[in-house]
Amino acid sequence: MNTSDIVALDAIPLSDAIRKREVSCREVMRAYLDRIDRLNPTYNAIVSLQPREQLLAQADERDAQLARGQWLGWMHGMPQAIKDGAFAKGIPSTYGSPLLKDFIPAEDSLIVERVKRAGAIVIGKTNMPEFGFGSHTYNPVFGATRNAFDESVSAGGSSGGAAVALALRMLPVADGSDVGGSLRNPAAFNGVLGFRPTTGVVPNYPSVDVFAHELFTAGPMARTVGDLAMLLSTQAGPDSRTPLAHDSDPAVFAQPLAALARDQRIGWLGDLERYLPMEQGILDLCREGLRALQNVGCAVDEARLGFEPERLWRCFLTLRSATISGSRGHFYADPEKRKLIKPEAIWEIESGLGLTALDVYKASVERTAWYQHVLTLFERYDFLALPTAQVFPFDVNLHWPKTVAGRTMDTYHRWMEVVIGPTLAGLPAISVPVGFSAAGLPMGMQLIGRPRGDLEVLQLAHAYEQATDWARRVPPGC
């Protein structure tokens, strides 16, 4: 099997080929490293890449294990690069910040523990914005990651490096994380899949605030729904160090995705009755995607949110800034370190420092009201749908879009407001590709399920995938 054939395989077929010893782990590692050597200098998706000989030696050990009849799991011998905001023991975790450029963790994050246990070989990290702030992957440590379909535009973020590495076949699957769309937005911008699971399905460790009602969750990214579900089966599951983690069996995600019953009801929320500014063409592409779902037996209705969107935005701002000022405020408190923080991060920290305990409590009450309202929406619909982004990928040299459809953005992340509803309610939400703009730039649509309806969302996405060919579209660089 030659290099092109190896990297063209999706993750599950690759796993089968390794297990059957149709291809060696060394051949797989060499094929991916060769591809990274060819493409990564242009796209800058993978950072802190480990030495080739060291990685090939690890691949040789995986081959030796197979020869002894040892099979660690479905990721046996697969190369994996971890988002730079997660810990991988012995590899820098910079978060894209010069303040952390020399930080090397002494332990693995839980999601890294689990992929290693399943046999993966960690080859490095994937690029992200500084501290993960903003849906555009650039930072002063590694620079900007460029879109897989057009190197002149943004890869999205904050899991931008992961999405580009996936789209360009530099990785078979990838991990990411999400607060303000960081699994969903870069998936949409690069024509792949990004899944934000129900809060608690994928535990977060290490964390200094394990009892907080987090906006954050890690999750999987992939080129096919089957691969994504398989990675979720590895990431998910309880852990005693994370008391709010769900105790459900993650093995359910490793089973073949059964067909959903016909006549599933989908509520299309669109631009929230013109509340959200949208670049021309995005809603039309999403409607085409909805027609594909109708073709597989779903009923799609125009839906009203029934909850003032500005309430959601204010709630999100408060909870996000409070968390950021708590976790990053110590950098701000040091005048010398403050000089090395980007303006958007300073704005977040200062916003959080200006809040009172009562402000945070009121935001939590608003979040609860939103969750209760969402339950009434799911009395009428089985799923909800929204665009994944309000703009197509933009100039890679911009910090963030200052206007959308003629409307001025009043914060660095207002242009991504469309993603916050699922975040605040802790809902499972996947971004699926819906096609391309006239300029050839990708876009996605969010399919959103009931609380803990993760499997059903994956089944719907699988049906959508079978009805469309977007997952088979390969970037020009491939």
N, C-alpha and C positions, 0 to 999 in steps of 0.2 A: 504494500500500500504506500503510495507516494505522499509527499508532504501536503499537497493540495487536497487529496482525498481524505487525509486524516482531519485537517482543520475544517473541512466541509461537513463532517459528521456532526449531527446534533449530539447532545450530551448522553442521552440514553443509548443510542446505537454505538457511540464511542465506548461507553462502559461495557456493553456486550462484547465488542471487538477485543477489548483488553482482557476481559475475563476468559474469553475463548482462546486467547493468545494468538489471535489473528494479526495483532499488532503489539509490539512490545511497549512497555512504559517509556523506555529510552527513546524509541521512535516517536512516540507521542510528544514527549518533552522537547525533543529536537525540532519537531515540526512546528510547535507553537513558538519556541524561542526564535526560530528562523523567521517566522512571520512577524513577531514583535520587532526583531532587528530591522525588518524591511519597512514596516508601517509606523511603528511608534515614534520615530524621529519626526515624522510629519504631524501626527495626531496627538501625541503626548497624553495618552490615556493611562499608561502604566508607569508608575514611579517606584523608586527604591528597588529596582529589579536586582535580584540576588545573582551572584556569580554563576555563569553557565556551568562550569565543571561541578560546582557544588550541587546544582539542581540535577544534573545528569547522574551524579552519584546517588542522589536520593531516588531517582527513577530506577537505577540499577538495583537498588535495595528492594523496591516494589516488585521488580521482575524476579528477584531471588525469592521473595515471599511467595509469589505465584508458583514458582518451580517447586516449592516445598508444600504446595497445597493450601497456602494461607491467602485468604481473600478478605481484606479489611472491610469492604463495603462497596457500594455502587460508584464511589468516587476514587476507587483504587487507581493510583498513578496519574490522576487528572491534575493538570496545573491550575492553580487558583491564585488570583491576586485579590487582596482584601481591601475594601475601602479604607482610605487613610485615616478615617475617624475611628476605626476599630483596632484593637490591640492584636498584633501578631508577635509573639515572643521573639526577641532578638532582631526585629526589623523596625526601623524608625516608624513612629506614628506621629506625623507632624501636624495633622489637621490643617495642612496648608498654611501654617503660621510660622513666621521666623522665630517666635518665642518658643516653639516646640520642635524646631528643625533637628535638634540633637537628642530628642527624647526617644529612648528605646525601651519599650515595656518589658518587664520581667515575666509577664504572664500573657496568656491568650484571652481574648474576649470569648464569651460562651459560644457564639456562632463559629468562631475559628476552632475552638476545641472540637466542635461537633463535625466540621468538615474534615479535620485531620483524622478524627476517629473513623470517619467513613473512607479514609484512604487518600485524601487530597494532599497535594504537595504545594505549599505556599511559596510562590515565586517572587512576590513583591506586593505592592499596594496599587490601588487605583486612585487617580487624582480627584480632588474635590475643591470647592471654594474654601477660603480662609474660615476656619471654624464651622464650615458647613452653612454659612449665612449667604443666602441668595441662590437662585436657580440658574446660575451661570458659573461654570467651573474655570476659575482662574485664581491664582494666588502668587505671592511674591517668592515662594520657595521653589516652585516647579514651573510656574507660568500657566498659560491657558491650554485647556484641552479643546480640540477642534472637532467639529461635527463630522460624523462618519460619512455623510452624504455630500458635504460641501465644507471644505476645510477653512473657508472664509467666515463661517458663522458659528454661533455658540453650540456647544454640546448639551446645554441645559445643566441642571444640577439639583441637589448637590452630588448625586451619584453619577456625575457626567463621565468620569473616567471609566466606570464600570459599563455604562451603556455603550460607549464608543468601542471599548475592547470587545464587547459581545458582538456588536454589529459588524465589526471588521474581522471577526473570527480569530481574535487574539486570546480569547478565553471561551471555554465551552458553556459555562454558566457564571454568574457573578452575584455577589451580595451587595446590598445597598442599605440605606436607612432613610427615614422619612419623617419630617415634621410638617413642612410646608410643600409637600409634593415631591420630595427629593428622590423617591423611587419612581414616581409617575411621570414627572416632567421630562427627565432625560430619556426615559423610554420613548415618550412621544416624539421627542426631537431627533431620535436616532432609529426609529422604526423597529423597536424591540418591545418586550413586555416587562413591566415593572409592577409588582404587587405589594400593596400595603396591607398586611394582614390585620385582622381584629387585634386591637391592643391586648397584649398578654399572650398571644399565640406564640410569638417568638420572644423569649425572655431577654432582658437586657442585663448583662453582667460583663465586667464590673460596672457598678454605678454607685455614687455616693447618696442617691436619693431613691432607694428601692421602694419606699412607701409612697412616693409622689404619684399623683394621677397624671401620668406622663402623656405628652403629645408625641413623644418619640417612639418609633419602633424600627427594628431592623426587618429586612425581608429579602425575598429572592428576585432576581432578574434573569431572563432567559430569552431565547429566540422562539421557543415553542412552549405551549401551555403545559405539555407533558413534562418537559425538562424543568419548568418553573415549579410545578407541583412536587416533583421529586426532590428538588433542592429544599423546598419548604418542609418536606418530611424529615429532612436532616436538621434544619434550623429549629424547628418547633419542638414543643414538649416541655414539661415542667422541670424545674431545678430548685432545690431547697434554698439556694442563695437568692432567689427572686420570688418573694412571697405573693406577688400579684400575678404570677404566671398561670395560664390555664393548665388544668391537669388532664386535658383530653389527649388521646393517643394519636401521635402524629403519623402513625403508619397508614392512616386513612388516605393521606395525600400521596402515598406511594403506589396505590392501586390504580389500575386503568380508570380513566375518567369516564364514568357512565354518562349516557345521554340524559339530559333533563327532560322532564315531561313537557309535552307541547303546551301551548297556550300560556306560557309564562308572561306575566304583565310587566312591562317596562315603562316607567315614568320618565319621560324626556324633559329635563329641566332647562336645557338650552343655555341662554344667557340670563336666566333668572328674570324674565320679563323686562329685558333691556337694562337691567341694573349693571351687568358686567359689560364693559367695552370689549369687543372682539374684532380682531383683524378680519377683513373680508376673506371669505372662503372657508374659514374654520367650521362654522355651523353647517355649511353645505356638505363638507366632507363627513362630518359626524352623522348627518341625516342619511348619507349613503351607507354608512356603517349600520345604522338602525334598520335600513331596508334589508341588509343582509340578514339581520336577526329576524325580521319578519319572514324572510324566505325559509327560515328553519323552524317556523311555527310560533314565534313570539308575537304578542300583541303590544304595539307601541302607542302610547298616548301622550299628548302634550300635558305636562304636569305643572301645577303651581306649587312653589315652595311653601307658601303659607306662613313664613317666618321672616321677619325683617332682616335682610342680609347684612345691613350695617351693624346690627347687634352682634352677629357672628364675627365680623371683622374686629370690632372693638374688644370682644372677648378674647379672640386669638391674639391680638396685640398685647393685651395685658398679661395673659398667661405665658406667652413666649418671652416677653421682655423680663418678666419676673424670674423665669428659669435661667435666662442667659445672664442676667446680672448676678444671680446666685452662683452660677458655675464659672463665669469668666470675670467677675468683678475684681478678683484679686490681682489680675493683670492691670486693670484700669487703675487700681489704687496706687500702683507704683508709677510715678511720672515718667521714668525712663522706659518702662515696658509699654506704657500707654502710647508712646510715639510709634511703636511698631504694630499697632492695631489699626485695621482699616476703618474708615469713617462710619461705615454701616454698622460695624460691631460696636463702636463707641456710642452711636445713637441708640442701639438696643440696650446697652448697659446703662446709659444715663436714663433712658426711659424707665427701666426697671428700678433704678435707685430712687426715682421720683414717685414710685407707687407706695401706697400704704397697705397694711394687712387687710384692711376693709376693702380696698380696691380688688385685691386678689380674691377675697372671699366672694365678692359680688360677681366677679367673672366666673368663678366656679358655679355659682347659682345659675348664671346665664347659660353656661355649658350644660348644666343639668336640664334646664328648660328646653334647650335645643335637642338633647337626647330624647326626652319624653315626646317632643314634637315629631322627631324622626320615626318613632314607633307608630304614630298615627299614619304617616305616609306609607309605611309598610303594611298597614291594614288594607290599602288600596292597590299597592304594587308589590311585586316580588323583587324587583330590582329598580334602581334609579340610574340614570345616565346623564353625564355632563361632558363637555369637552375637557381634555386634559390641560390645555393651555389656552391663553387668550391671545397669544402672538405666535407666529411661526419663528423658527430660529433666526436670531438677529446677528448683526455684525459682531464678530468675536472680540473686537477692540472696545466695544461699549461696555460700561460697567453694568448697566441695566436699562431697560427701555423707559425713557422719560415720559412718553405718551403712548397711548394705545387707542387706535381709532379716533384720534383727535382729542382724547381726554387726558389731562395731565395726571401722572402718577404721583401721589403725595408721599410715598415711601419707596424704599428700594425693592420691596417685594409685593407691592400692591398689584402688579401685573400678573401675579400668580394667585389672586384671591379665589379663583374657581376651585382650588383644591382643598380649601380649609374646612368645608362642611364635613367630609368623611373623617378628617383628622380629629375635629372636636368631638364627634360622636363615637370615635373609636371603631369605625366601620371598616369592613374589608372592601378594598377598592383596587381594581386592576386597570392599568392603561393598556389598551389594545390599539394597534395601528389602524388608521382609517384612510391612509393614502397620502398624497403629496400636493403641495401648492403648485401653481403654474410655473414657479421657479424651481420645482423639483425638491422642495423641502418637506420633510415628514411632519405628520401630525397624528395625535392619538385621541382616544375617547375613554373616559372613565366609566367602567361598569361597577356599580356599587351595590353591595348586598346587605342583608339584615345583620345585626350583631351576631357574631359567631357563625355567620353563613359563609365561611371561607370556601368550603368545598363546593357549595352551590355556585359561587362566583367563578371558580375555576371551571366548573362544568359549562357554565354559560360562555365563558371565554373560549373554551375548547370547541363548542358548537360554532361560535363566530369564526374561529380560525379555520374550521373545515369549510365554511361557506365563502371564504375570501382567500386571496393569494398574497396578502401583504407580507406575511411571515417569510415568504420565499424570495422577496425582493432583496437583492444584494447590492450594497453600496458600490459606487464606481471604483473605489480604491481596492476592492477585492478582486 
